[in-house]
Amino acid sequence: MRGAEQRHALVLGASGFIGRHVVLALGRAGVRVSTGNRSRESHRRLARWLAERGYEGAPADLRVDFATASLVQGACEDVTEIYNCAGAFRFGMSVEEARRANVDSVRAVVGFAARLPRLRRLVQISGYRVGGQDPTPWSEEQRRATYRALGAYEASRVEADAVFQELAARAGVAWSIVNPASVIGDSTTGESDQYLGLASSLRDLWRGSLPALPGNARTFVPVVAVDHLARFMALLPTDPAAENTAYWLLDDGTPALPDLLTLVAGHYGVEAPRARIPVPLLKRLPRRLTRADPETLTFLSADRYPTASAHAFAARHGLAAPDTATTIRRWADHLAAHRFGDAPAPDRRFTTTGGIRTFELGAAGAATVVLPGLPVNADTWAPVVTALGDARAVDLPGLGMSAGGREDWASWSAALVTGGGARHLVGHSLGAAAALEAAAAHPGAVDRLTLVSPFFLQAPPPRTATWTPLTRRVLRRTTPTALAGRLTGTAEHAPALLPAVADLRRGTVAATTARLLAATADPLWRAGLRARLREYPGRVHLVIGSDDPLTAGGQALLEALPRATVTVIDGAGHHPQLTHPQDVAQAVRERP
């Protein structure tokens, strides 16, 4: 095979999850790449994604239309290899829709490949449960039976595997097939934007809504990291021995499904369900109980797969597989940090601060760090953080999506300011207490202290707030609309509170919030915080809403502080980050 500089790869389905990583792997190997895209905007999104990961330049943009005979518009005469990553990974499709996306597209790709004069290899993605089909053409009776037994998605992939082999052999197209396991996130970053299948079980674990662990010690749902799959695929055209060969790519050591889910539960800091449900019973239960698409249940199997040839190929090319357990944890982190697709924005991550698994959003390592108050979370500060630019918001231990509890504040905040690069602390409400305590304990490490709506300088909460069991119950059952009304007086900000409500319904977050809310009424704690503020040697900037003023005592304390300034946001209440985010950002940005 010629060197990388003489290769010209065409990637179909390049904007998809696997396709993007194949383009990236080829680019890193020095291969010239063209991509088949349905629209110019699709190519622009792909180019942005690649650029963010160090891809130099941009792959050529060729227009693809699977409904036309030509398939691809653009210069393809010198294409040496095609990677077909196109198709639909979606459950619940009709038979016609599934066959059009996964079978007819294969027919079009093989026909197109047969017309390319310099093509050396056509690489096709199949699947670990569907690969290795007999290429003999199907009868109509076989087709109907297969779709009836497997469902539209899996049956269309089975049929596509058979059709691909049969047509490629007839056309004399040299091919390689990869049958990957469940494709999970990048082995380094955990990045993934697919939330079907196994990812949905991780979502239920995170939310505490998984009633039982499916399967037993033999239930095998293997996984493979998307970047490892992409590197494997990029090597196939370089190896003559891989011609007309199919490879099952997966980790034979993937934990059995109940153990895999237990591994993730431990990482998430949640309790795995103690009950187990046998697969045969699971398949007989109605969907309203399982909350699972029936098509996904065929993947719950004890089957094993012929992986020896893939292992030999990888060894021959010095391609080492990443550690599966580590990859699973990183993937699980990425899924949770992005709320399983509900928060797709970048710059969201879990870190370890003072031994506590901590969620933060915004610029990693930024010196300006926002500590949110109650009963909200870092997500409610996202608009402010975005406006600030070089800033991040961090959920306090036990709140939002962070682990730990109030007892971890001291060690956690010490790590945040002494080793985590937090030089400007912005504390909101309860977070103002955490920020002040951290700055007072480590004055040399904190350059700036901004307190937004500091509860200990304002009126105490109503007495009902100290009734912890009642507060916990209310918080767990609240809705975004109800919470928005309570915090801002209007339902207008309900969408911004969806993440906060989701967190309050998860694990012990509502209970921790209720205990801390009651603690804000404690006169001893309030007095202690006022004393710390009075003795704090650094500059302090207070940001308050005009509708949420300081008490007379709070105002007197402020006036007695020679290094304190105050910004009042007109029309704002106790949560100005919800109602006036740009004004808050401006106030935080301005150096007192």
Secondary structure by P-SEA (a helix, b strand, c coil): ccccccbbbbbcccccaaaaaaaaaaaaabbbbbbbcccaaaaaaaaaaaaaaccccccbbbbbbcccccccccccccccbbbcccccccccccaaaaaaacaaaaaaaaaaaaacccccbbbbbbcccccccccccccaaaaaaaaaaccaaaaaaaaaaaaaaaaaaaacccbbbbbcccccccccccccccccaaaaaaaaaaacccccccccccccbbbbbaaaaaaaaaacccccccccccccccccccccaaaaaaaaaaaaccccccccccaaaaaaccccccccccccccccccccccaaaaaaaaaaaccccccaaaaaaaaaaaaaaacccccccccccccccccccccccccccccbbbbbccccccccaaaaaaaaccbbbbbccccccccccccaaaaaaaaacccccccbbbbccaaaaaaaaaaaaccccccbbbbcccccccccccccccaaaaaaaaaaaccaaaaaaaacccccccccaaaaaaaaaccaaaaaaaaaaaaaacaaaaaaaaaaaaaccbbbbbbbbccccccaaaaaaaaacccbbbbbbcccccccccccaaaaaaaaaccc
